């Protein structure tokens, strides 16, 4: 509001000043120009545990992980999306393990521009899970450092070729001994993870804490625990601290299956994650439905806000 002038000349001068102020987008007071209003403060960045979503690409799209944001504007609901799953297969002719992609995994990888890059552009890391396939080949039965290193190279080559953010180990369904394969041994997984970390020092290596490999983390004075970025409980709807020498910030004792684990359990496990100082929260089987109620059941505890679903 302008100060009243003592003369018509003074009023005219103030009027001209006001017109100029409007034109310049500023406000004035007698004898001074006020600073422009500051821009609204940006929303605070997301703080809290790393949230992980396994997605069964035989049935669902990887893009589902990018459809959830936090209602307070602080960011995405999920931090890591896992392609579930590639396989470790066995060639009975060459008697060697090899990395295999079924048609659905191959489709995701071949269409990385539309299936993977949109997630990465939102800051979501995309990791490839590798799983046994009932053929006798597994992470725990390589019989030499050379064969373990060869399989590690197949995995790191795939990460580089398709622009992925890392590898997840899931030692299930190997059926060790099938096709004349060896039983698990103490050195295999140590050699495999050591070689993989050497091949991709800046990528994610995670452990789904199950199977013979998960209990064989040291050999010959080498302990590979520190080579993993994350490890998590594989039993949905439960709390179990992975038996690996990693700090709490890189462990998920909580594991839930979205849509099947009750929302009350999802909430209580998320609350316990925060209360006990753990830094990761694992979810499985994110589908294409609006699961915002299920996702909000843990985001409220982890991040203090609901999740919003945008198709």
Backbone torsions as a table, in degrees:
resi	resn	phi	psi	omega
1	UNK	NA	133.9	-175.9
2	UNK	-81.0	146.6	173.5
3	UNK	-70.0	137.4	179.9
4	UNK	-62.3	133.2	179.3
5	UNK	-86.7	159.4	-177.7
6	UNK	-89.4	-12.3	-177.8
7	UNK	-145.1	164.6	177.4
8	UNK	-62.7	-33.8	178.5
9	UNK	-64.8	-41.3	178.5
10	UNK	-64.6	-40.3	177.7
11	UNK	-62.3	-41.4	-179.5
12	UNK	-63.4	-41.4	179.1
13	UNK	-62.8	-42.1	178.5
14	UNK	-64.6	-39.0	180.0
15	UNK	-62.2	-43.5	178.3
16	UNK	-62.9	-38.4	177.8
17	UNK	-63.0	-40.7	179.5
18	UNK	-63.6	-43.1	178.9
19	UNK	-60.7	-44.6	178.8
20	UNK	-62.1	-38.2	-179.4
21	UNK	-64.2	-41.7	178.5
22	UNK	-62.4	-42.7	-179.1
23	UNK	-62.8	-34.9	-178.2
24	UNK	-89.1	-4.4	179.5
25	UNK	76.8	25.9	179.2
26	UNK	-121.6	167.3	172.0
27	UNK	-113.2	155.2	-175.9
28	UNK	-129.7	156.0	165.3
29	UNK	-127.7	166.2	-176.8
30	UNK	-56.5	119.2	174.9
31	UNK	80.7	3.9	-177.5
32	UNK	-152.5	155.3	175.8
33	UNK	-115.7	126.2	-178.4
34	UNK	-76.0	150.5	177.4
35	UNK	-70.8	149.4	176.1
36	UNK	-59.2	150.5	177.4
37	UNK	-63.9	138.3	179.8
38	UNK	-68.6	152.6	175.0
39	UNK	-64.5	150.6	176.8
40	UNK	-58.7	141.9	179.3
41	UNK	-64.8	136.7	177.2
42	UNK	-66.3	154.9	177.4
43	UNK	-62.5	143.6	178.2
44	UNK	-61.7	143.6	178.3
45	UNK	-66.7	150.4	-179.9
46	UNK	-56.2	133.2	176.5
47	UNK	-125.4	138.3	177.5
48	UNK	137.6	-174.0	-176.9
49	UNK	-61.5	156.2	173.1
50	UNK	-73.9	127.9	179.7
51	UNK	-104.9	136.4	-172.7
52	UNK	-122.1	137.4	177.3
53	UNK	-126.9	114.1	168.5
54	UNK	-80.0	135.5	179.5
55	UNK	-125.9	123.0	177.7
56	UNK	-76.7	98.3	-173.8
57	UNK	-75.3	-7.5	171.0
58	UNK	-64.3	-24.9	-174.6
59	UNK	-125.4	-21.4	-170.1
60	UNK	-135.8	160.0	-177.6
61	UNK	-87.9	140.1	173.3
62	UNK	-60.4	-27.6	-177.1
63	UNK	-63.8	-16.2	179.0
64	UNK	-58.1	-31.7	-178.4
65	UNK	-65.1	-23.5	-178.6
66	UNK	-92.1	1.4	-175.4
67	UNK	-90.5	1.8	-177.5
68	UNK	-117.9	125.7	175.2
69	UNK	-124.1	165.7	179.5
70	UNK	-87.2	136.5	-172.0
71	UNK	-63.4	-24.0	-179.5
72	UNK	-85.2	4.3	177.3
73	UNK	80.6	10.1	-174.8
74	UNK	-83.7	-6.0	175.3
75	UNK	145.4	-159.8	-176.4
76	UNK	-82.7	154.0	178.3
77	UNK	-77.7	-35.5	-177.0
78	UNK	-110.6	141.2	-179.6
79	UNK	-104.8	-30.8	-179.0
80	UNK	-131.9	131.2	175.1
81	UNK	-116.7	129.2	-175.2
82	UNK	-108.9	123.8	174.6
83	UNK	-75.3	115.5	-177.9
84	UNK	-114.7	113.8	-3.8
85	UNK	-154.8	153.0	165.1
86	UNK	-78.9	173.4	-177.5
87	UNK	-130.8	152.9	165.4
88	UNK	-98.5	110.5	-177.7
89	UNK	-105.8	172.8	-177.9
90	UNK	-128.8	126.5	176.4
91	UNK	-91.5	110.9	-176.5
92	UNK	-71.0	-19.2	177.7
93	UNK	-76.1	-50.8	-179.4
94	UNK	-87.4	-12.3	-176.9
95	UNK	57.6	45.4	179.6
96	UNK	-133.8	149.1	172.5
97	UNK	-77.8	149.6	175.9
98	UNK	-148.5	157.3	-179.1
99	UNK	-83.5	127.7	-175.5
100	UNK	-124.7	139.7	174.2
101	UNK	-117.0	123.4	173.6
102	UNK	-71.6	175.6	-172.1
103	UNK	-62.4	-30.3	-178.3
104	UNK	-77.3	-41.1	174.9
105	UNK	-64.6	-42.6	179.6
106	UNK	-61.7	-38.2	178.0
107	UNK	-61.1	-44.6	178.8
108	UNK	-61.0	-45.9	-177.5
109	UNK	-67.3	-42.5	179.8
110	UNK	-65.9	-26.2	180.0
111	UNK	-107.9	40.1	-177.8
112	UNK	-56.2	-32.6	-178.4
113	UNK	-60.6	-31.7	-177.7
114	UNK	-110.9	-15.1	-176.4
115	UNK	-107.0	-25.0	-174.7
116	UNK	-117.6	-48.1	-176.5
117	UNK	-58.6	-38.8	178.7
118	UNK	-59.4	-33.8	176.7
119	UNK	-70.0	-46.3	-179.2
120	UNK	-62.3	-34.6	178.2
121	UNK	-67.0	-20.9	175.6
122	UNK	-91.0	2.2	179.5
123	UNK	89.0	12.3	179.6
124	UNK	-93.3	125.7	177.2
125	UNK	-77.5	139.7	-179.6
126	UNK	-116.3	118.1	-173.7
127	UNK	-117.2	144.5	178.5
128	UNK	-99.1	119.8	174.6
129	UNK	-83.2	141.3	177.7
130	UNK	-121.2	129.3	-168.3
131	UNK	-131.9	147.2	173.9
132	UNK	-61.9	162.9	-174.7
133	UNK	-141.6	36.9	172.3
134	UNK	64.1	22.0	-175.6
135	UNK	-114.4	3.3	179.1
136	UNK	95.3	-14.0	178.8
137	UNK	-88.5	134.8	178.3
138	UNK	-153.9	175.8	-178.4
139	UNK	-73.9	-17.4	-171.6
140	UNK	-101.9	4.1	-177.4
141	UNK	-127.6	25.7	168.1
142	UNK	-67.7	135.5	-173.6
143	UNK	-96.5	-0.3	176.6
144	UNK	-151.8	159.6	176.5
145	UNK	-63.5	-34.0	-177.9
146	UNK	-65.7	-44.2	-179.3
147	UNK	-70.0	-35.2	176.1
148	UNK	-64.5	-43.2	-179.2
149	UNK	-66.2	-33.9	178.7
150	UNK	-64.9	-40.4	178.6
151	UNK	-71.3	-35.8	175.5
152	UNK	-59.3	-38.5	179.2
153	UNK	-67.1	-37.3	176.1
154	UNK	-59.4	-41.5	-179.1
155	UNK	-69.3	-46.8	-178.9
156	UNK	-66.9	-33.1	175.4
157	UNK	-63.3	-40.1	178.7
158	UNK	-65.0	-41.4	177.9
159	UNK	-59.3	-44.9	-179.9
160	UNK	-68.7	-43.2	-175.9
161	UNK	-62.7	-40.9	-173.8
162	UNK	-102.7	5.1	176.8
163	UNK	66.6	41.0	-179.0
164	UNK	-88.8	172.5	-177.1
165	UNK	-106.2	1.0	176.8
166	UNK	156.8	-172.2	-175.9
167	UNK	-128.0	139.6	174.6
168	UNK	-116.4	130.9	179.4
169	UNK	-96.9	126.4	177.7
170	UNK	-131.5	98.4	-174.0
171	UNK	-87.9	65.8	173.9
172	UNK	-119.4	156.8	170.0
173	UNK	63.0	18.7	178.0
174	UNK	-69.5	-36.5	-174.8
175	UNK	54.4	59.3	178.8
176	UNK	-50.5	134.8	-178.7
177	UNK	102.5	-22.7	176.1
178	UNK	-61.7	149.5	178.8
179	UNK	57.2	27.8	178.1
180	UNK	74.4	16.8	-179.5
181	UNK	-76.2	163.2	-177.9
182	UNK	-76.9	160.9	172.1
183	UNK	-80.6	164.3	178.9
184	UNK	-57.2	145.8	176.7
185	UNK	-131.6	171.2	-172.6
186	UNK	-76.0	-26.0	-171.3
187	UNK	-93.7	-25.2	-168.5
188	UNK	-53.8	-57.1	-174.3
189	UNK	-68.4	-33.0	177.4
190	UNK	-62.7	-47.0	177.7
191	UNK	-62.8	-42.0	-175.9
192	UNK	-64.2	-50.7	-176.8
193	UNK	-69.6	-36.7	177.6
194	UNK	-60.6	-44.7	179.4
195	UNK	-67.2	-41.2	-179.2
196	UNK	-64.4	-42.9	178.9
197	UNK	-64.0	-37.8	177.5
198	UNK	-63.7	-36.8	-179.2
199	UNK	-71.9	-32.7	-175.8
200	UNK	-139.1	74.7	-174.2
201	UNK	-63.9	-22.5	-175.0
202	UNK	-109.9	11.8	-179.9
203	UNK	-103.6	166.7	178.9
204	UNK	-78.1	135.3	165.8
205	UNK	-126.5	120.3	-177.5
206	UNK	-123.4	158.6	-176.0
207	UNK	-125.8	116.3	168.0
208	UNK	-80.2	108.3	-161.0
209	UNK	-76.8	75.6	-176.8
210	UNK	-152.2	155.7	173.6
211	UNK	85.7	173.1	-177.4
212	UNK	-58.3	-34.8	-178.6
213	UNK	-62.8	-39.0	-175.3
214	UNK	-65.3	-20.3	179.6
215	UNK	-102.8	10.4	-179.7
216	UNK	-127.9	71.4	-173.5
217	UNK	-103.8	1.9	178.1
218	UNK	-141.8	147.1	-179.9
219	UNK	-164.5	136.4	175.3
220	UNK	56.7	33.6	179.5
221	UNK	84.5	1.6	179.4
222	UNK	-106.6	124.5	175.0
223	UNK	-112.3	123.5	-173.9
224	UNK	-93.0	4.9	-176.7
225	UNK	-52.5	-44.8	-175.6
226	UNK	-70.7	-10.8	179.1
227	UNK	-80.0	-10.5	177.7
228	UNK	-91.8	143.7	173.3
229	UNK	-84.5	-37.3	-178.1
230	UNK	-143.5	155.4	168.0
231	UNK	-144.2	145.3	-177.0
232	UNK	-141.6	156.9	176.0
233	UNK	-66.4	130.9	-178.2
234	UNK	-93.5	0.9	-172.9
235	UNK	-105.8	107.0	-171.6
236	UNK	-68.5	139.2	-179.0
237	UNK	83.9	11.3	-177.0
238	UNK	-128.9	171.8	174.8
239	UNK	-121.4	119.9	179.5
240	UNK	-153.2	118.6	-179.1
241	UNK	-74.6	123.2	178.6
242	UNK	-59.2	137.6	-178.1
243	UNK	-85.1	69.6	-178.1
244	UNK	-142.7	146.2	-175.8
245	UNK	-80.2	66.8	175.1
246	UNK	-119.6	154.8	176.4
247	UNK	-67.6	159.1	179.8
248	UNK	-54.6	-32.0	-177.4
249	UNK	-63.3	-15.3	-176.7
250	UNK	-116.7	14.8	-178.4
251	UNK	-118.8	145.2	171.4
252	UNK	-121.5	98.7	172.3
253	UNK	-72.8	-21.3	179.5
254	UNK	-89.4	141.8	174.6
255	UNK	-146.0	131.1	-179.2
256	UNK	-136.0	150.4	173.0
257	UNK	-105.1	117.0	-175.6
258	UNK	-64.0	127.9	179.6
259	UNK	90.6	-13.5	179.4
260	UNK	-119.9	-38.9	172.3
261	UNK	-73.0	131.9	-177.3
262	UNK	-59.4	148.1	-179.3
263	UNK	-62.7	-31.7	178.1
264	UNK	-65.7	-38.4	177.0
265	UNK	-70.0	-41.3	176.6
266	UNK	-55.4	-45.2	-179.4
267	UNK	-66.2	-46.3	-176.6
268	UNK	-66.1	-36.9	178.2
269	UNK	-68.9	-36.1	177.0
270	UNK	-67.6	-41.8	178.6
271	UNK	-62.4	-41.2	180.0
272	UNK	-66.3	-36.9	176.9
273	UNK	-55.3	-47.6	-179.5
274	UNK	-69.8	-47.0	-176.3
275	UNK	-60.4	-35.7	-176.6
276	UNK	-97.5	4.7	170.4
277	UNK	79.1	26.2	176.9
278	UNK	-87.9	153.5	-169.7
279	UNK	-110.5	7.9	-178.2
280	UNK	-139.8	147.0	177.2
281	UNK	-135.4	119.5	-172.3
282	UNK	-98.8	132.8	173.0
283	UNK	-128.2	154.6	-177.5
284	UNK	-132.3	146.8	168.6
285	UNK	69.7	46.3	172.5
286	UNK	-69.7	119.5	-177.9
287	UNK	-105.4	-166.2	-175.2
288	UNK	-91.2	1.7	177.9
289	UNK	-77.5	165.7	172.9
290	UNK	-74.8	102.2	-178.9
291	UNK	-105.7	28.0	-175.4
292	UNK	-61.5	-31.6	178.2
293	UNK	-67.0	-41.8	178.6
294	UNK	-67.8	-41.3	-179.0
295	UNK	-69.9	-40.4	178.5
296	UNK	-62.5	-28.1	-179.8
297	UNK	-60.2	-27.8	175.2
298	UNK	-103.9	-29.8	-179.5
299	UNK	-66.7	-31.2	177.9
300	UNK	-61.5	-37.4	179.6
301	UNK	-80.0	-39.6	-176.2
302	UNK	-77.2	-39.0	-170.4
303	UNK	-125.6	-3.5	176.9
304	UNK	77.3	20.9	-178.4
305	UNK	-155.5	158.3	176.7
306	UNK	-72.4	166.7	171.9
307	UNK	-102.8	144.0	178.5
308	UNK	-115.2	132.7	-179.7
309	UNK	-99.2	128.9	175.2
310	UNK	-123.5	111.8	-176.9
311	UNK	-57.2	NA	NA
